[in-house]
């Protein structure tokens, strides 16, 4: 039984409502990302002292680290209204023009996954960000004319999980770019302790540490696992302790390293069928019955980050740590990176 609880990109309305209830409303309440919080605080305070809208902000980093929450905090601490949209929803320049022309002075416009906007919309955004103006084409063919439309001053907060896909002209128009990092375990314990208080769930320190070690450095996953543990303790009448946490996460296929069903399937195929590699991405994906893009963008980054696989010119290779974690003895012909 697997709920893919460690997948930060899989969300339902119930999960979103749950996460929304736990969102901090100010930079002071926001846990982690200390450097980014300090930079944002300075940017917002300076704008307030000068009586102007804050510079445009780009938030870059993996899913689940708090980009949407920070956008909401920017609007809240600026005392400005917030308009939310997403890159996939803006597929024509007219879609963006409709949003921009309806903004009120000082409004914060948040565009999630901004790298997925249509190219025509991106080009319109250049002028809007720089001069608070857009050009609307009226008519067609030789008789078409460009009509300038003035916009109310606004702050654009863009969020992206793929900063490298943003064109340079767009990236350069952001006054500040924040790169969010994965959380350390002590920060995740603090996130979990705050969430547990808000949920009136009395989980002991050892239980908090157990969850913090399995949530892949991501607060969104931490809150999701906390919810599953709370449900488990409630249904089974268990005390909220580390034993209940371990039992709940074992039920949902989340191991002590935070590996889930798909992670383990990839690793076991790599270790057992291909003797640790090297093996190509497409071959690995076919072997586990998943799309190669899913393996490359969702599974592989975490496995590389915790040192279970490495990328080589010939393909993916399991590390000695991977063999040890899965309790499998490498064959004599297995390639072990770093081992001569």
Number of C-alpha atoms within 10 A of each C-alpha: 8 13 14 15 23 26 19 18 13 10 10 8 8 9 15 11 10 15 16 11 12 16 17 18 16 16 20 11 12 17 18 22 17 11 12 18 18 12 13 20 16 12 17 18 14 14 15 15 8 9 9 13 19 25 18 19 23 24 25 21 18 21 21 19 22 23 25 20 19 23 24 25 22 27 24 16 15 18 13 18 16 19 17 14 16 17 21 14 16 22 17 15 18 15 13 21 20 10 14 22 15 11 18 15 14 19 21 28 23 26 25 23 20 26 24 19 21 18 15 14 18 24 15 19 22 19 15 22 20 11 12 17 20 22 15 15 12 11 10 8 7 6 7 10 13 11 11 11 13 14 19 16 21 23 23 23 28 26 29 23 18 14 18 11 12 16 13 9 11 15 19 12 17 20 13 18 19 18 16 20 15 18 20 14 20 14 17 26 24 17 24 24 21 17 21 20 11 11 15 10 16 14 21 14 13 15 21 25 19 19 27 30 19 22 28 26 21 24 27 24 24 25 25 19 24 27 18 18 26 23 13 20 19 12 9 9 10 13 16 20 18 19 13 20 27 18 14 20 24 15 15 20 21 25 17 16 12 21 20 23 17 20 18 17 15 20 24 20 17 23 23 15 11 16 22 27 24 21 18 15 18 15 12 22 18 11 14 17 12 14 13 17 13 11 19 14 10 19 19 20 15 18 20 15 11 13 14 19 25 18 16 13 7 10 15 20 26 29 21 19 14 21 20 12 10 12 9 12 13 17 11 7 8 16 18 18 15 7 7 5
